[in-house]
Amino acid sequence: LWPVTVPLIIVYMAEYAAQAGAWAAIGFPTHEEKAREAFYEYSNWCYQAGVFVSRSSGQVWKPGRDVLWGMSLLQCVVLSFFVIDAQYKFWYDYSLLSVTFFTGLLGGAVYVNAFRLITECVPPRLKEIAMTAGAVSSDFGTNMGEALALGLQAYLYKVNGISE
């Protein structure tokens, strides 16, 4: 199961670290709390739209395990992008929401296709435990991402001079 569950852990860790860590420190302008709150709200709407689209396309596009790994690693690149952008502000306007939508696309695609692979590749007698392992993996990745986000957010608030 690990070839499918590890990508779930990675993609969830990266997307939740970006969401709760980096996105919370982005706003136009950064020093205004209402601006950060607005970006956080809009970014989460765009993220959820991306998740909806990709989870709805599970029957249209059926990547294998290697692509799941690639998408998970790409989500780590996206996390790095958001952290660096929140610090240096090289792409800093509402068009950044397109990348939050992409974040949702990646996360949703890994999720739906990991569970599809579990149902297709695991013997029937092991499916229930395998599906549980997949669910636990996504939850574990979410918790890891939220823990990482605490440090990222504190760091980004410090470098941006945000005292709240």
DSSP file with accessible surface (Angstrom, degrees, kcal/mol):
  #  RESIDUE AA STRUCTURE BP1 BP2  ACC     N-H-->O    O-->H-N    N-H-->O    O-->H-N    TCO  KAPPA ALPHA  PHI   PSI    X-CA   Y-CA   Z-CA
    1    1 A L    >>        0   0   91      0, 0.0     4,-2.5     0, 0.0     3,-2.1   0.000 360.0 360.0 360.0 -25.3    0.0    0.0    0.0
    2    2 A W  H 3>  +     0   0  172      1,-0.3     4,-2.2     2,-0.2     0, 0.0   0.816 360.0  65.2 -57.5 -32.1    2.8    2.4    0.6
    3    3 A P  H 34 S+     0   0   26      0, 0.0    -1,-0.3     0, 0.0    66,-0.1   0.743 116.7  30.0 -63.2 -16.2    3.3    3.3   -3.1
    4    4 A V  H <> S+     0   0   10     -3,-2.1     4,-1.0     2,-0.1    -2,-0.2   0.754 120.4  50.0-106.4 -35.8   -0.2    4.9   -2.9
    5    5 A T  H  X S+     0   0   15     -4,-2.5     4,-2.2     1,-0.2    -3,-0.2   0.859 103.2  58.9 -77.7 -32.6   -0.5    6.0    0.7
    6    6 A V  H  X S+     0   0   43     -4,-2.2     4,-2.8    -5,-0.2     5,-0.2   0.931 103.4  51.9 -64.4 -43.4    2.8    7.9    0.9
    7    7 A P  H  > S+     0   0    0      0, 0.0     4,-2.8     0, 0.0     5,-0.3   0.887 108.3  53.4 -59.0 -34.3    1.8   10.2   -2.0
    8    8 A L  H  X S+     0   0    0     -4,-1.0     4,-2.1     2,-0.2     5,-0.3   0.934 110.0  47.0 -62.6 -44.7   -1.4   10.9    0.0
    9    9 A I  H  X S+     0   0   36     -4,-2.2     4,-2.5     1,-0.2     5,-0.2   0.951 115.2  46.0 -60.7 -47.8    0.6   11.9    3.1
   10   10 A I  H  X S+     0   0   35     -4,-2.8     4,-2.6     1,-0.2     5,-0.2   0.933 113.1  47.2 -63.6 -48.8    3.0   14.1    1.0
   11   11 A V  H  X S+     0   0    0     -4,-2.8     4,-2.5    -5,-0.2     5,-0.2   0.917 115.7  45.2 -64.5 -40.1    0.3   15.9   -0.9
   12   12 A Y  H  X S+     0   0   12     -4,-2.1     4,-2.4    -5,-0.3     5,-0.3   0.905 111.9  52.0 -70.3 -40.0   -1.8   16.6    2.1
   13   13 A M  H  X S+     0   0   35     -4,-2.5     4,-1.9    -5,-0.3    -2,-0.2   0.958 114.2  43.4 -59.0 -47.4    1.2   17.7    4.2
   14   14 A A  H  X S+     0   0    1     -4,-2.6     4,-2.1    -5,-0.2    -2,-0.2   0.918 115.3  46.7 -68.4 -42.7    2.3   20.2    1.5
   15   15 A E  H  X S+     0   0    1     -4,-2.5     4,-2.7    -5,-0.2    -1,-0.2   0.915 114.6  45.6 -71.4 -37.0   -1.2   21.6    0.7
   16   16 A Y  H  X S+     0   0   48     -4,-2.4     4,-2.6    -5,-0.2     5,-0.4   0.850 111.6  52.6 -75.4 -29.3   -2.2   22.1    4.4
   17   17 A A  H  X>S+     0   0    0     -4,-1.9     4,-1.8    -5,-0.3     5,-1.1   0.912 113.5  44.7 -67.1 -40.1    1.2   23.7    5.2
   18   18 A A  I  <>S+     0   0    1     -4,-2.1     5,-3.0     3,-0.2     4,-0.3   0.949 116.6  46.5 -65.6 -46.5    0.7   26.1    2.3
   19   19 A Q  I  <5S+     0   0   13     -4,-2.7     5,-0.4     1,-0.2    -2,-0.2   0.950 124.9  27.2 -63.8 -53.8   -2.9   26.8    3.2
   20   20 A A  I  <5S+     0   0   15     -4,-2.6    -1,-0.2    -5,-0.2    -3,-0.2   0.730 132.1  35.1 -86.5 -20.8   -2.5   27.3    7.0
   21   21 A G  I  <5S+     0   0    0     -4,-1.8     4,-0.3    -5,-0.4    -3,-0.2   0.913 127.3  21.5 -97.2 -61.6    1.1   28.6    6.9
   22   22 A A  I > <S+     0   0    0     -5,-1.1     3,-1.7    -4,-0.3    -3,-0.2   0.926 119.9  54.1 -79.8 -45.9    1.9   30.6    3.8
   23   23 A W  G > <S+     0   0    0     -5,-3.0     3,-1.4     1,-0.3    -1,-0.2   0.842 102.5  59.9 -61.5 -31.4   -1.6   31.7    2.7
   24   24 A A  G 3  S+     0   0   12     -5,-0.4    -1,-0.3    -6,-0.3    -2,-0.2   0.697 105.0  50.5 -68.5 -16.8   -2.3   33.2    6.2
   25   25 A A  G <  S+     0   0    0     -3,-1.7     2,-0.4    -4,-0.3    -1,-0.3   0.248  93.9  90.9-104.3  11.1    0.7   35.5    5.7
   26   26 A I    <   +     0   0    0     -3,-1.4     2,-0.3    10,-0.2    14,-0.3  -0.909  44.4 134.3-111.4 134.9   -0.3   36.8    2.3
   27   27 A G        -     0   0    0     -2,-0.4     3,-0.3    12,-0.1     9,-0.2  -0.954  58.5 -93.2-168.1 160.5   -2.4   39.9    1.8
   28   28 A F  S    S+     0   0   46      1,-0.4     2,-0.1     7,-0.3    -2,-0.0  -0.844 126.9  16.4-122.7  89.3   -2.4   43.0   -0.4
   29   29 A P  S >  S-     0   0   52      0, 0.0     3,-1.3     0, 0.0    -1,-0.4   0.533  91.5-149.2 -89.0 157.1   -0.9   44.8    1.5
   30   30 A T  T 3  S+     0   0   12     -3,-0.3     6,-0.2     1,-0.3    -2,-0.1   0.826  90.6  61.3 -60.1 -37.7    0.6   42.3    3.9
   31   31 A H  T 3  S+     0   0  130     -4,-0.1     2,-0.6     4,-0.1    -1,-0.3   0.640  86.1  87.0 -73.0 -10.2    0.5   44.5    7.0
   32   32 A E    <>  -     0   0   99     -3,-1.3     4,-2.0     1,-0.2     3,-0.3  -0.799  66.2-154.0 -94.5 120.8   -3.3   44.8    6.9
   33   33 A E  H  > S+     0   0   96     -2,-0.6     4,-2.8     1,-0.2     5,-0.2   0.899  95.4  53.3 -58.6 -42.6   -5.1   42.1    8.8
   34   34 A K  H  > S+     0   0  162      1,-0.2     4,-2.3     2,-0.2    -1,-0.2   0.870 107.4  52.5 -63.2 -34.7   -8.3   42.5    6.7
   35   35 A A  H  > S+     0   0   10     -3,-0.3     4,-2.4     2,-0.2    -7,-0.3   0.909 111.0  46.4 -67.3 -41.0   -6.2   42.1    3.5
   36   36 A R  H  X S+     0   0    7     -4,-2.0     4,-2.6     2,-0.2    -2,-0.2   0.913 112.4  50.5 -66.9 -41.4   -4.7   38.9    4.8
   37   37 A E  H  X S+     0   0  100     -4,-2.8     4,-2.5     2,-0.2    -2,-0.2   0.901 110.3  50.1 -62.8 -40.3   -8.1   37.6    5.9
   38   38 A A  H  X S+     0   0   24     -4,-2.3     4,-2.8     2,-0.2     5,-0.3   0.936 112.1  46.3 -64.2 -46.7   -9.5   38.4    2.4
   39   39 A F  H  X S+     0   0    0     -4,-2.4     4,-3.1     1,-0.2     5,-0.3   0.927 111.9  52.0 -62.2 -41.4   -6.7   36.6    0.6
   40   40 A Y  H  X S+     0   0   86     -4,-2.6     4,-1.9   -14,-0.3    -2,-0.2   0.925 112.4  45.6 -61.0 -43.6   -7.0   33.6    2.9
   41   41 A E  H  X S+     0   0  107     -4,-2.5     4,-1.9     2,-0.2    -2,-0.2   0.954 116.4  43.9 -64.8 -49.7  -10.8   33.4    2.3
   42   42 A Y  H  X S+     0   0  110     -4,-2.8     4,-2.4     1,-0.2    -2,-0.2   0.887 112.0  53.5 -64.4 -38.7  -10.5   33.8   -1.5
   43   43 A S  H  X S+     0   0    0     -4,-3.1     4,-2.7    -5,-0.3    -1,-0.2   0.896 108.5  49.7 -65.4 -36.7   -7.6   31.4   -1.7
   44   44 A N  H  X S+     0   0   27     -4,-1.9     4,-2.5    -5,-0.3    -1,-0.2   0.870 109.3  51.3 -71.3 -34.1   -9.5   28.7    0.1
   45   45 A W  H  X S+     0   0  179     -4,-1.9     4,-2.1     2,-0.2    -2,-0.2   0.932 113.3  45.2 -63.6 -44.7  -12.5   29.2   -2.2
   46   46 A C  H  X S+     0   0   36     -4,-2.4     4,-2.2     2,-0.2    -2,-0.2   0.908 112.3  51.9 -65.6 -41.6  -10.2   28.7   -5.2
   47   47 A Y  H  X S+     0   0    6     -4,-2.7     4,-2.5     1,-0.2    -2,-0.2   0.942 110.1  48.4 -58.1 -48.6   -8.5   25.8   -3.6
   48   48 A Q  H  X S+     0   0   95     -4,-2.5     4,-2.7     1,-0.2    -1,-0.2   0.868 108.5  54.4 -63.7 -34.9  -11.9   24.1   -2.9
   49   49 A A  H  X S+     0   0   43     -4,-2.1     4,-2.5     2,-0.2    -1,-0.2   0.922 109.0  48.7 -63.3 -41.6  -12.9   24.7   -6.5
   50   50 A G  H  X S+     0   0    0     -4,-2.2     4,-2.5     2,-0.2     5,-0.2   0.912 111.0  49.8 -63.2 -42.1   -9.7   23.0   -7.7
   51   51 A V  H  X S+     0   0   12     -4,-2.5     4,-2.9     2,-0.2     5,-0.3   0.934 110.7  50.7 -61.8 -44.4  -10.4   20.0   -5.4
   52   52 A F  H  X S+     0   0  148     -4,-2.7     4,-1.6     1,-0.2    -2,-0.2   0.931 111.7  47.0 -59.6 -47.0  -14.0   19.8   -6.7
   53   53 A V  H  X S+     0   0   72     -4,-2.5     4,-0.5     1,-0.2    -1,-0.2   0.947 116.3  42.9 -61.9 -48.8  -12.8   19.8  -10.3
   54   54 A S  H >< S+     0   0    5     -4,-2.5     3,-0.9     1,-0.2    -2,-0.2   0.897 113.8  49.5 -71.5 -36.7  -10.1   17.2   -9.8
   55   55 A R  H >< S+     0   0   96     -4,-2.9     3,-0.8    -5,-0.2    -1,-0.2   0.795 109.3  54.5 -70.2 -25.1  -12.1   14.9   -7.6
   56   56 A S  H 3< S+     0   0   76     -4,-1.6     3,-0.3    -5,-0.3    -1,-0.2   0.595 101.4  60.3 -79.7 -11.6  -15.0   15.0  -10.2
   57   57 A S  T XX  +     0   0   32     -3,-0.9     4,-2.2    -4,-0.5     3,-1.3   0.210  65.4 114.8-102.7  17.3  -12.6   13.9  -13.0
   58   58 A G  T <4 S+     0   0    6     -3,-0.8    -1,-0.2     1,-0.3    -2,-0.1   0.774  81.0  44.7 -60.2 -27.4  -11.6   10.6  -11.5
   59   59 A Q  T 34 S+     0   0  150     -3,-0.3    -1,-0.3     1,-0.1     3,-0.1   0.600 112.9  52.5 -90.4 -11.8  -13.3    8.7  -14.3
   60   60 A V  T <4 S+     0   0  128     -3,-1.3     2,-0.5     1,-0.3    -2,-0.2   0.875 116.2  29.7 -89.8 -43.6  -11.9   10.9  -17.0
   61   61 A W     <  -     0   0  118     -4,-2.2    -1,-0.3     2,-0.0    -4,-0.0  -0.977  62.8-178.4-124.8 123.6   -8.2   10.9  -16.1
   62   62 A K        -     0   0  105     -2,-0.5    -4,-0.1    -3,-0.1    -3,-0.0  -0.691  10.4-175.9-125.8  79.2   -6.6    7.8  -14.5
   63   63 A P        -     0   0    8      0, 0.0     2,-0.1     0, 0.0    -2,-0.0  -0.317  20.6-122.6 -73.0 158.9   -2.9    8.3  -13.8
   64   64 A G     >  -     0   0   29      1,-0.0     4,-1.8    -2,-0.0     3,-0.3  -0.195  37.4 -83.2 -89.0-174.2   -0.8    5.5  -12.3
   65   65 A R  H  > S+     0   0  135      1,-0.2     4,-2.3     2,-0.2     5,-0.2   0.856 125.1  58.3 -61.1 -37.6    1.3    5.5   -9.2
   66   66 A D  H  > S+     0   0  124      1,-0.2     4,-2.1     2,-0.2    -1,-0.2   0.903 107.1  47.5 -62.7 -37.3    4.3    7.2  -10.8
   67   67 A V  H  > S+     0   0   52     -3,-0.3     4,-2.9     2,-0.2    -1,-0.2   0.887 107.9  56.2 -71.2 -36.1    2.1   10.2  -11.7
   68   68 A L  H  X S+     0   0    0     -4,-1.8     4,-2.3     1,-0.2    -2,-0.2   0.926 108.7  47.5 -58.6 -44.4    0.7   10.3   -8.1
   69   69 A W  H  X S+     0   0   73     -4,-2.3     4,-2.5     2,-0.2    -2,-0.2   0.920 111.6  50.6 -61.8 -43.6    4.3   10.5   -6.8
   70   70 A G  H  X S+     0   0   39     -4,-2.1     4,-2.4     1,-0.2    -2,-0.2   0.918 110.8  48.1 -61.7 -42.7    5.0   13.3   -9.3
   71   71 A M  H  X S+     0   0   17     -4,-2.9     4,-2.0     2,-0.2    -1,-0.2   0.893 111.0  51.5 -66.1 -37.5    1.9   15.3   -8.3
   72   72 A S  H  X S+     0   0    0     -4,-2.3     4,-1.3    -5,-0.2    -2,-0.2   0.921 111.9  45.6 -64.7 -43.7    2.8   14.9   -4.7
   73   73 A L  H  X S+     0   0   95     -4,-2.5     4,-1.6     1,-0.2    -2,-0.2   0.884 109.7  55.1 -67.9 -35.7    6.3   16.2   -5.2
   74   74 A L  H  X S+     0   0   71     -4,-2.4     4,-2.5     1,-0.2    -1,-0.2   0.883 102.2  57.8 -63.4 -34.7    5.0   19.0   -7.4
   75   75 A Q  H  X S+     0   0    1     -4,-2.0     4,-2.4     1,-0.2    -1,-0.2   0.872 103.1  53.3 -63.8 -33.4    2.7   20.0   -4.4
   76   76 A C  H  X S+     0   0   36     -4,-1.3     4,-2.4     2,-0.2    -1,-0.2   0.882 107.5  51.0 -66.9 -36.1    5.9   20.3   -2.4
   77   77 A V  H  X S+     0   0   91     -4,-1.6     4,-2.6     2,-0.2    -2,-0.2   0.915 109.3  50.7 -64.5 -42.5    7.3   22.7   -5.1
   78   78 A V  H  X S+     0   0   11     -4,-2.5     4,-2.5     2,-0.2    -2,-0.2   0.916 108.8  51.7 -62.9 -42.5    4.0   24.7   -4.8
   79   79 A L  H  X S+     0   0   19     -4,-2.4     4,-2.4     2,-0.2    -2,-0.2   0.948 110.4  48.5 -57.5 -47.6    4.4   24.9   -1.0
   80   80 A S  H  X S+     0   0   66     -4,-2.4     4,-2.7     1,-0.2     5,-0.3   0.905 109.2  53.9 -60.1 -41.4    8.0   26.2   -1.5
   81   81 A F  H  X S+     0   0   45     -4,-2.6     4,-3.1     1,-0.2     5,-0.2   0.936 109.3  47.3 -57.4 -49.1    6.7   28.7   -4.0
   82   82 A F  H  X S+     0   0    0     -4,-2.5     4,-2.7     2,-0.2    -2,-0.2   0.906 112.6  48.9 -63.5 -40.2    4.1   30.1   -1.6
   83   83 A V  H  X S+     0   0   24     -4,-2.4     4,-1.4     2,-0.2    -1,-0.2   0.951 115.3  43.7 -64.6 -46.4    6.6   30.3    1.3
   84   84 A I  H  X S+     0   0   80     -4,-2.7     4,-3.2     1,-0.2     5,-0.4   0.917 115.3  49.1 -66.1 -40.7    9.2   32.1   -0.9
   85   85 A D  H  X S+     0   0    0     -4,-3.1     4,-2.6    -5,-0.3    -1,-0.2   0.899 107.7  53.7 -67.5 -38.5    6.5   34.4   -2.4
   86   86 A A  H  < S+     0   0    0     -4,-2.7    -1,-0.2    -5,-0.2    -2,-0.2   0.823 116.8  40.5 -64.2 -28.3    5.1   35.3    1.0
   87   87 A Q  H  < S+     0   0   45     -4,-1.4    -2,-0.2    -5,-0.2    -1,-0.2   0.918 130.5  22.8 -84.2 -47.2    8.6   36.3    2.0
   88   88 A Y  H  < S-     0   0  154     -4,-3.2    -3,-0.2    -5,-0.1    -2,-0.2   0.580  86.1-144.4-102.3 -14.3    9.9   38.1   -1.1
   89   89 A K     <  +     0   0   70     -4,-2.6     3,-0.3    -5,-0.4    -4,-0.1   0.853  43.7 148.9  55.6  46.9    6.6   39.1   -2.8
   90   90 A F  S    S+     0   0  121      1,-0.3     2,-0.4    -6,-0.1    -1,-0.1   0.751  78.4  30.8 -82.4 -24.8    7.8   38.6   -6.4
   91   91 A W  S    S+     0   0   87     -6,-0.1    -1,-0.3     2,-0.0     2,-0.3  -0.876  82.7 156.9-128.3  99.3    4.3   37.6   -7.6
   92   92 A Y        +     0   0   46     -2,-0.4     2,-0.3    -3,-0.3    -6,-0.0  -0.568  28.6  79.2-137.8  72.2    2.0   39.5   -5.3
   93   93 A D  S >  S-     0   0   81     -2,-0.3     3,-2.1   -65,-0.0     4,-0.2  -0.917  91.3 -77.2-155.2-177.5   -1.5   40.2   -6.5
   94   94 A Y  G >  S+     0   0   91      1,-0.3     3,-1.9    -2,-0.3     4,-0.2   0.644 114.6  79.3 -68.3 -10.6   -4.8   38.4   -6.7
   95   95 A S  G >  S+     0   0   59      1,-0.3     3,-1.9     2,-0.2     4,-0.4   0.729  75.8  79.6 -66.2 -14.4   -3.7   36.5   -9.8
   96   96 A L  G X> S+     0   0    0     -3,-2.1     3,-1.2     1,-0.3     4,-1.2   0.737  72.8  78.3 -61.9 -19.7   -1.9   34.4   -7.2
   97   97 A L  H <> S+     0   0   27     -3,-1.9     4,-2.1     1,-0.3    -1,-0.3   0.789  79.8  67.9 -62.4 -24.8   -5.3   32.7   -6.7
   98   98 A S  H <> S+     0   0   69     -3,-1.9     4,-2.0     1,-0.2    -1,-0.3   0.872  99.0  50.3 -62.3 -32.8   -4.7   30.7   -9.8
   99   99 A V  H <> S+     0   0   20     -3,-1.2     4,-2.2    -4,-0.4    -1,-0.2   0.847 106.5  54.0 -75.0 -31.4   -1.9   28.9   -8.0
  100  100 A T  H  X S+     0   0    0     -4,-1.2     4,-1.7     2,-0.2    -2,-0.2   0.892 107.9  50.9 -68.2 -35.5   -4.3   28.2   -5.1
  101  101 A F  H  X S+     0   0   71     -4,-2.1     4,-2.2     2,-0.2    -2,-0.2   0.930 109.3  50.6 -62.1 -44.5   -6.7   26.6   -7.6
  102  102 A F  H  X S+     0   0   78     -4,-2.0     4,-2.5     1,-0.2    -2,-0.2   0.884 104.8  57.8 -60.8 -38.4   -3.8   24.5   -8.9
  103  103 A T  H  X S+     0   0    0     -4,-2.2     4,-2.3     1,-0.2    -1,-0.2   0.922 108.0  46.8 -57.7 -44.2   -3.0   23.5   -5.4
  104  104 A G  H  X S+     0   0    0     -4,-1.7     4,-2.7     1,-0.2     5,-0.3   0.883 108.7  55.1 -65.7 -38.6   -6.6   22.1   -5.1
  105  105 A L  H  X S+     0   0   47     -4,-2.2     4,-2.2     2,-0.2    -2,-0.2   0.929 110.8  45.2 -59.0 -46.9   -6.3   20.4   -8.4
  106  106 A L  H  X S+     0   0   10     -4,-2.5     4,-2.3     2,-0.2     5,-0.2   0.948 115.2  46.1 -63.0 -49.5   -3.2   18.5   -7.3
  107  107 A G  H  X S+     0   0    1     -4,-2.3     4,-2.3     1,-0.2    -2,-0.2   0.932 115.1  45.9 -61.1 -45.9   -4.5   17.5   -3.9
  108  108 A G  H  X S+     0   0    0     -4,-2.7     4,-2.7     1,-0.2     5,-0.3   0.892 111.8  51.8 -64.9 -38.3   -7.9   16.4   -5.3
  109  109 A A  H  X S+     0   0    7     -4,-2.2     4,-2.0    -5,-0.3     5,-0.2   0.910 110.9  46.8 -67.0 -41.5   -6.3   14.4   -8.1
  110  110 A V  H  X S+     0   0    0     -4,-2.3     4,-2.5    -5,-0.2     5,-0.2   0.945 114.3  49.5 -64.1 -43.9   -3.9   12.5   -5.8
  111  111 A Y  H  X S+     0   0   68     -4,-2.3     4,-2.1    -5,-0.2     5,-0.2   0.964 114.3  41.1 -59.2 -56.9   -6.8   11.8   -3.4
  112  112 A V  H  X S+     0   0   33     -4,-2.7     4,-1.8     1,-0.2    -1,-0.2   0.897 119.4  45.2 -65.0 -37.1   -9.3   10.4   -6.0
  113  113 A N  H  X S+     0   0    1     -4,-2.0     4,-2.5    -5,-0.3    -1,-0.2   0.818 108.2  56.1 -80.4 -27.6   -6.7    8.5   -7.9
  114  114 A A  H  X S+     0   0    0     -4,-2.5     4,-2.2    -5,-0.2    -2,-0.2   0.950 112.2  43.2 -64.5 -45.5   -5.0    7.0   -4.8
  115  115 A F  H  X S+     0   0   26     -4,-2.1     4,-2.3    -5,-0.2    -2,-0.2   0.860 111.8  54.3 -69.7 -32.8   -8.4    5.6   -3.7
  116  116 A R  H  X S+     0   0   25     -4,-1.8     4,-2.1    -5,-0.2    -1,-0.2   0.942 109.2  48.4 -62.4 -44.7   -9.1    4.4   -7.3
  117  117 A L  H  X S+     0   0   15     -4,-2.5     4,-2.4     1,-0.2     5,-0.3   0.883 109.3  53.3 -63.8 -37.5   -5.8    2.6   -7.4
  118  118 A I  H  X S+     0   0    1     -4,-2.2     4,-1.9     1,-0.2    -1,-0.2   0.950 111.0  45.7 -61.3 -47.2   -6.6    1.0   -4.0
  119  119 A T  H  < S+     0   0   56     -4,-2.3    -2,-0.2     1,-0.2    -1,-0.2   0.845 118.9  42.6 -67.2 -30.3  -10.0   -0.3   -5.2
  120  120 A E  H  < S+     0   0  107     -4,-2.1    -1,-0.2    -5,-0.2    -2,-0.2   0.790 123.1  33.2 -84.2 -29.6   -8.5   -1.6   -8.5
  121  121 A C  H  < S+     0   0   89     -4,-2.4    -2,-0.2    -5,-0.2    -3,-0.2   0.586  96.3  85.6-108.2 -14.2   -5.3   -3.2   -7.2
  122  122 A V  S  < S-     0   0   21     -4,-1.9     5,-0.1    -5,-0.3    -4,-0.0  -0.756  83.6-108.2 -94.9 136.3   -6.0   -4.6   -3.7
  123  123 A P    >>  -     0   0   62      0, 0.0     3,-2.1     0, 0.0     4,-0.7  -0.286  33.2-112.3 -57.8 145.9   -7.5   -8.0   -3.4
  124  124 A P  G >4 S+     0   0  112      0, 0.0     3,-1.0     0, 0.0     4,-0.5   0.835 115.1  58.4 -52.0 -37.6  -11.2   -7.9   -2.3
  125  125 A R  G 34 S+     0   0  206      1,-0.2     4,-0.2     2,-0.1     3,-0.1   0.718 112.7  40.4 -69.4 -16.2  -10.5   -9.4    1.2
  126  126 A L  G <> S+     0   0   64     -3,-2.1     4,-2.4     1,-0.1    -1,-0.2   0.414  86.5  96.9-108.9   0.0   -8.1   -6.6    1.9
  127  127 A K  H <X S+     0   0   65     -3,-1.0     4,-2.9    -4,-0.7     5,-0.2   0.890  80.7  52.8 -60.7 -43.0  -10.0   -3.6    0.4
  128  128 A E  H  > S+     0   0  164     -4,-0.5     4,-2.0     1,-0.2    -1,-0.2   0.947 114.1  41.3 -62.2 -46.7  -11.6   -2.5    3.7
  129  129 A I  H  > S+     0   0  112     -4,-0.2     4,-2.4     1,-0.2    -1,-0.2   0.877 114.5  53.6 -69.3 -34.1   -8.3   -2.2    5.6
  130  130 A A  H  X S+     0   0    2     -4,-2.4     4,-2.1     2,-0.2    -2,-0.2   0.912 108.3  48.6 -66.9 -41.3   -6.6   -0.7    2.5
  131  131 A M  H  X S+     0   0   66     -4,-2.9     4,-2.4     2,-0.2    -1,-0.2   0.900 111.1  51.3 -65.2 -38.1   -9.3    2.0    2.3
  132  132 A T  H  X S+     0   0   71     -4,-2.0     4,-2.8    -5,-0.2     5,-0.2   0.913 107.6  52.5 -63.5 -42.2   -8.9    2.7    6.0
  133  133 A A  H  X S+     0   0   31     -4,-2.4     4,-2.3     1,-0.2    -2,-0.2   0.898 109.2  50.4 -60.7 -38.5   -5.1    3.0    5.5
  134  134 A G  H  X S+     0   0    0     -4,-2.1     4,-2.2     2,-0.2    -2,-0.2   0.928 111.0  47.9 -64.5 -43.6   -5.7    5.5    2.7
  135  135 A A  H  X S+     0   0   39     -4,-2.4     4,-2.2     1,-0.2    -2,-0.2   0.917 112.5  48.6 -64.2 -42.6   -8.0    7.6    4.9
  136  136 A V  H  X S+     0   0   87     -4,-2.8     4,-2.9     1,-0.2    -1,-0.2   0.895 108.9  55.1 -64.3 -37.6   -5.5    7.5    7.8
  137  137 A S  H  X S+     0   0   13     -4,-2.3     4,-2.5    -5,-0.2    -2,-0.2   0.922 108.4  46.4 -63.0 -44.6   -2.7    8.5    5.4
  138  138 A S  H  X S+     0   0    8     -4,-2.2     4,-2.3     1,-0.2    -1,-0.2   0.923 114.6  48.3 -66.1 -39.1   -4.6   11.6    4.2
  139  139 A D  H  X S+     0   0   97     -4,-2.2     4,-2.5     2,-0.2    -2,-0.2   0.903 110.8  50.8 -65.3 -40.4   -5.4   12.5    7.8
  140  140 A F  H  X S+     0   0  111     -4,-2.9     4,-2.6     2,-0.2    -2,-0.2   0.928 110.7  48.9 -63.2 -43.5   -1.8   12.0    8.9
  141  141 A G  H  X S+     0   0    0     -4,-2.5     4,-2.6     2,-0.2    -2,-0.2   0.905 110.0  52.1 -62.3 -40.4   -0.6   14.2    6.1
  142  142 A T  H  X S+     0   0   26     -4,-2.3     4,-2.6     2,-0.2    -2,-0.2   0.940 111.0  46.8 -60.7 -46.8   -3.1   16.9    7.1
  143  143 A N  H  X S+     0   0  109     -4,-2.5     4,-2.2     1,-0.2    -2,-0.2   0.902 112.3  49.7 -64.9 -39.5   -1.9   16.8   10.7
  144  144 A M  H  X S+     0   0   76     -4,-2.6     4,-2.6     2,-0.2    -1,-0.2   0.915 111.5  50.1 -63.0 -42.2    1.7   17.0    9.6
  145  145 A G  H  X S+     0   0    0     -4,-2.6     4,-2.5     2,-0.2    -2,-0.2   0.907 109.6  49.8 -63.3 -41.6    0.9   19.9    7.4
  146  146 A E  H  X S+     0   0   76     -4,-2.6     4,-1.3     2,-0.2    -1,-0.2   0.898 111.4  49.2 -65.7 -39.1   -0.9   21.8   10.1
  147  147 A A  H  X S+     0   0   63     -4,-2.2     4,-1.0     1,-0.2     3,-0.4   0.931 113.0  46.9 -64.6 -44.8    2.0   21.3   12.5
  148  148 A L  H  X S+     0   0   73     -4,-2.6     4,-2.4     1,-0.2     3,-0.3   0.885 106.2  60.8 -62.4 -37.2    4.5   22.5    9.8
  149  149 A A  H  X S+     0   0    2     -4,-2.5     4,-3.2     1,-0.2     5,-0.3   0.836  95.0  62.0 -61.3 -34.0    2.1   25.5    9.1
  150  150 A L  H  X S+     0   0  126     -4,-1.3     4,-2.0    -3,-0.4    -1,-0.2   0.942 109.9  39.7 -58.5 -46.6    2.5   26.7   12.7
  151  151 A G  H  X S+     0   0   49     -4,-1.0     4,-2.5    -3,-0.3    -2,-0.2   0.906 116.2  50.7 -68.9 -42.0    6.2   27.2   12.2
  152  152 A L  H  X S+     0   0   29     -4,-2.4     4,-3.0     2,-0.2     5,-0.2   0.931 111.3  47.8 -61.9 -45.8    5.9   28.6    8.7
  153  153 A Q  H  X S+     0   0   59     -4,-3.2     4,-2.8     2,-0.2     5,-0.2   0.934 112.1  49.3 -63.3 -43.1    3.3   31.1    9.7
  154  154 A A  H  X S+     0   0   62     -4,-2.0     4,-2.1    -5,-0.3    -1,-0.2   0.928 113.6  47.4 -61.2 -43.4    5.3   32.3   12.7
  155  155 A Y  H  X S+     0   0   98     -4,-2.5     4,-2.6     2,-0.2     5,-0.2   0.940 114.0  46.1 -62.5 -48.6    8.4   32.6   10.4
  156  156 A L  H  X S+     0   0    0     -4,-3.0     4,-1.6     1,-0.2     6,-0.2   0.876 111.1  52.2 -67.0 -35.0    6.5   34.5    7.7
  157  157 A Y  H  <>S+     0   0   42     -4,-2.8     5,-2.9    -5,-0.2     4,-0.4   0.924 111.3  48.6 -63.6 -41.2    4.8   36.8   10.2
  158  158 A K  H ><5S+     0   0  173     -4,-2.1     3,-1.3    -5,-0.2    -2,-0.2   0.949 112.1  45.9 -64.7 -48.9    8.2   37.6   11.6
  159  159 A V  H 3<5S+     0   0   60     -4,-2.6    -1,-0.2     1,-0.3    -2,-0.2   0.779 116.1  47.4 -69.5 -22.0    9.9   38.3    8.3
  160  160 A N  T 3<5S-     0   0   31     -4,-1.6    -1,-0.3    -5,-0.2    -2,-0.2   0.386 112.9-117.6 -96.9   3.1    7.0   40.5    7.2
  161  161 A G  T < 5 +     0   0   67     -3,-1.3     2,-0.6    -4,-0.4    -3,-0.2   0.802  58.8 154.9  67.3  30.7    6.8   42.4   10.5
  162  162 A I      < -     0   0   16     -5,-2.9    -1,-0.2    -6,-0.2    -2,-0.1  -0.810  20.8-177.5 -92.8 123.7    3.3   41.1   11.3
  163  163 A S              0   0  117     -2,-0.6    -1,-0.1    -3,-0.1    -5,-0.1   0.493 360.0 360.0-101.8  -4.9    2.8   41.2   15.1
  164  164 A E              0   0  112     -7,-0.1    -2,-0.1     0, 0.0    -7,-0.0  -0.344 360.0 360.0 -72.1 360.0   -0.7   39.7   15.4
